Amino acid sequence: MKCPVVLAAVSLVLTTSPALAGNWTGKETTKEGVVYVSNPATSSEGKSTLAPQELWRAGGDDEEIIFGVLSDVALDAQGNLYALDSQLSANSVFDPDGNFLRTIGREGEGPGEFRRASQVFVTSENKIAVAQMMPGKIVQLAPDGKPAGDFPMPATEDGGMHMLWDAGAAGRSVVIGAGNFAQRDNKITRSSSLQILAPDGTVRAKLAEQTSVDDMASMNFEEKTARRPVWAASADGRVYLNDAFDAYEIKYHGADGKLARVATREYTHRSRSKEEMEEGRPRMMMRGDRGARRFDSTPSPTDPDVLAMFAREDGTLWVLSSRGARDCPQGTMARFDVFDANGHFVREVTVQGDGGWNEDGIAILGDRLVVLKGLRSAQRAMYAAMGAADTEAKEEEEAEPMAIVCYRLDPQPTAKR
């Protein structure tokens, strides 16, 4: 079976506004060995527009390729794409030209099997790693699908199980977003952290640690405090972190987890409509012997400043802000803020094409930009089906079939000074 390969007649289009090009006008200060970088609201090299070439697409109306809910994608050194289907508990594998190769992984609890997985990534040993949320574990597969053992996880402090809400590679290290709930005396203790793990599973560093104790009788989840940190990692093991809902702030950590640099940018929070506030409302539920209980929650009147980050091989960090994701005209996928290795805001890049953050998933993997068409709608339909007996959520319309669209995203040329 083969995936349709669509070679678009769209070439790379680059336009640059020279009016803003020039020297960087921010400020740097050093305190206790950490460099603090203050960036102005505008970039030093101006704005540009990219119309990347579409290479191929799969799924959608193609009756031979059917996806459930695609939640994540990964790219190996050979250019093969792995698309994780959370609903079907499997990975669809495509070659660099978009030809379907095989499916690896399956639902279950045995070797190479998983359930409720949400992330897929490629380790430094070229293993395909799939992160299962609960009980938290990282299942490893060979590229041909043979089980390759689970990644060794650190022990929890209370001897319980991990709950993984994120995972990925950072050079030879693995980064996990882990947390757990502990219930005692009608109180719930919630703890979470972003952990950098060595290849043997030992913890090199813990970032963005949080702990809270709530009374079950009056428990309320605040979106600003319940929000998970946004992070990215480079091939040399550096980790970039935004753990502040209301701050355009990026922390640059070395491979050992040590904080080396903090970059900020002047930014005005984006206000939400009532519909957007409801969309951002945390939906927390606990199931027990007496059925399911939904807890109260409070959404934020503004979006988080930073929604996503992508570290590229040229040393730049592409940051997707709330305004860059949500306030885009038709035909624009997103506007990225590009930072150099020193944390300087150097460019603002508008990427044109078929897709957008509001309804689709967007990922930058090397020189590929991958769009998961219809991700939000598929997720809403899946969650509604899972909680239909316990929620009063409105019945969702049947989601359109999901599709993968793969673009070539060439490096952005640096403007001459």
C-alpha positions, 0 to 999 in steps of 0.5 A: 500500500502506498501513500499518495505523493503530492509534489506541489508546484509551489517554490520557496518564496522569501520576502524581507522587510529591510526597514527593520534590518540592523543591529540588535538593540536589546540588553544583556546583563549577567548575574551569578553566572546566568546571562539575562537577555532583554529583547525589544518587541521588534526583531533586529533583522525584520520580517520575512515570509516563507511559502514552503514546498509541499512534499507529500500528504497522506490520509484525509480522503484517501480510503487506503490510509485511515488515521484515528487521532494522530497526536505526534510525529518524529523524524529519524536520521534517514528522513523517515516519518513516524506518526503516532496514532493515540486512538489506534495505539500504533505508528504509521511509518512513511519514507522521505517521499511519503510512501507508506512503509509499515505500521509499528507498535500495537495496543497492549501491555506486552513488549513493544505495546502501549496504550494512551500514548501521546508522544513519539521521538527517536533516541540517540540510538535510533530507537523509536520511543513511544511515551505512554501516559499512565502508567507512565513508561517509554516503550522502545521499538526498532525501526522495523517494529521489533520490541527494543525494551522499555527506557529505564525510568527513575523510581518515584519518591513514594514508590508509586507510578509515573504519569507522563505528560510529555517526553522527547530526546535531548541529544543523548538524554531523554526529557520527561514531563512527569507527575503524580497524584497522592490522596490522603485525609481528603486532600490531594497532593499534586507534583510535577517536574520536567526531568532530564534523564541520562541513558541509564534513566538516572535524573540529571536535573529537575526543572519547573518543579511544582507541588500543591495540596488541595482539599478535595471538597473545594478543589479548583484547577486554575489554568495558569497553574495547571498548565504544562511547561513548554520546552524544546531541545537541541541535538547537543542536549540543550533544553529550552524552557518556558514555564511561566504562563504570563511571561514571554521568557525562555530559559536556556539550560545546558545538557546538564540542566544548569541554567545558562541564559534567560531571554525575554521579549517585550510582549502584550498578552493576547486577550481571549473571547468567551469562547476561547476562555471556555476552550482553555478551561482545564477539564479534570476528572477523577474516577473511583468506586462511586463513579466519576467526579469533575472538579471546578476549574478557572480559565485564564482571560488571556492566552499563554504568551508562548505556545510552542518552541522548536530548536533547529539544526542551525542553532536558532529557536523558533518560538510560536507565540499566542499572537503568532498562532491565533491572529493569522489571516487565511493562508497563513499557518503561523508567525514564528519569532526566531531567536539565535543561539545567544537568545537574541530576537533576530527575525519574525517569519510568517509561514504560509500554507494549508493549516493553522495552530487553532485546528491543526497540529504543527511540528518543525522537524529538521528541514520538514514542517509537518501539519496534522490536519484536523487534530483539534477536532479529532481530539474533541471527538475522542474526549467526548466519546471517552467521557460521554457518560460523565460529562455534559459536553455538547455532542461534537459533530463527526470529525473529518478524517485526519491527514498529514501534510509534509512541507520542506522548510529550508533554513531562513537566510540571515540578513546581511548587516 
